[in-house]
Amino acid sequence: MNCLELRRMAMLDPRQLGEAAMEHAEQCDACREFLSRTFQFETELAQTLRVPVPDGARGRAVRGAASPTSARQPRWMALAAGLLLAVALGVALVWPRNDPMALAGIDFVVFEEAQAILDAKPVEPEVLRRVVAQLGITLPDQLGEVRYTGVCPFAGGFAHHLVVKTAMGKVTILLMPDRRIDVRVVAAARGLAAIVTPVAGGSVAIVAGSQPSVARAEMILTSS
Amino acid sequence: MPAGSNDFEKGLRVRSRAAVRVGFFDALQHPSWRRKDRGMLFEGRKKAFEGAVDAYYDDLYRYAYWLCRNHWQAEDVVQEALSRAWRNWSGLREARALKSWLFTIVHNEFMRAAKRSRFVSSEFDADSLESDAPADPSAAIELRRALRILSEESRQALLLQVLGGFNCAEIAAMLGMREGAVMTRLSRARQALRRKLEPDDYAMEANIS
């Protein structure tokens, strides 16, 4: 081995120098000096590269990787799951939920209205006009033909019960002068749609066979 | 032998025998494997994995650190790499290949992260001294600075050799290069570092050779 070969080998990997290289270094002062500096440099290099490992990093790595659930799912799955959850929450918030009071209106129409018509005492037109005025609504002819008026128990109190034949079918209206609510609520069940809407002097429940029919009646009642 | 290597090799031998008999996943699915057996197998795998992490974590972390130049990112890269290694643990057949396999996964994970531009390239904090108690702190700082001048491929080859103890053929396989190219990069990396750190000595030696 000559000086050039030794230096080439030393620059490639000083740890892999063979017997021949060491024998040459023993006889060559310059190469011995070169190897001495090379080994010193390698020691410094190895020491510099040995940066400290953060405390607990190894434990965190094992716990994170080898959990029984077989570690992490791909990031896009987490993203998709998050997106789905956000959409579901949004839909749940925006989607109209059946309000108990509006549902009670539907149940009244389905289960009690017929009996109420048979049992209830008709309301005097004067009384009805006063109630309508108190509520701050109108009952124009445009709404339809009022076929029945009466007073009946509803939702823990009493309501003035009207059955109206409209262009869009039968509509039941429950006038509740002393029942105040904060927001308009809706429900749809048993093939019927219902709303309970706040008005000036109380609230009004409207139940009909379809949402447009309910909406039309509400618009006419509250358009005064 | 590094701590944990015995556990790792025992675990791997047990698993390899099972894999040879019926195939690893077939064995897991077979009705004769009761829940308890599967639990034991899982525990065996986990123990072997933990042994491997114990043995090589520090070197993997340091390799990742010098690739990323940031402690947090390095830990993240190694964490991702070990998660990947655990998921593919059943595919490992040779205990001898484990170390280079783990280093390769760390390297690939770094490349993936860099490609996604997850890492903001940070400069070395040349003024801070983070190595384990260097004999000459100022020399260590100079060396850290000097490492910046190396090309990415030269630095990767040098890191794999010094930190991982791999030979040129192994480095070539890990980096997807020819062995000759690795040899050239290693020589150039050392020349560049010594030229930077010992300009006078290096010039003299160059004249001699």
Interface residues (C-beta under 8 A of the other chain):
Chain A: C3 L4 R7 R8 M11 L12 D13 Q16 A30 F34 R37 F41 E42 E44 L45 A46 Q47 T48 L49 R50 V51 P52 V53 P54 A57 R58 R60 A61 V62 G64 A65 A66 P68 S70 A71 R72
Chain B: F42 R45 K46 F49 E50 V53 D54 Y57 D58 Y61 R62 Y65 W66 H71 E75 V78 Q79 E80 L82 S83 A85 W86 R87 E130 S131 D132 P134 A135 D136 A139 A140 L143 R144 L147 L159 Q161 V162 L163 N167 C168 M183 L186 S187 R190 Q191 L193 R194 L197 E198 D201 E205 I208 S209
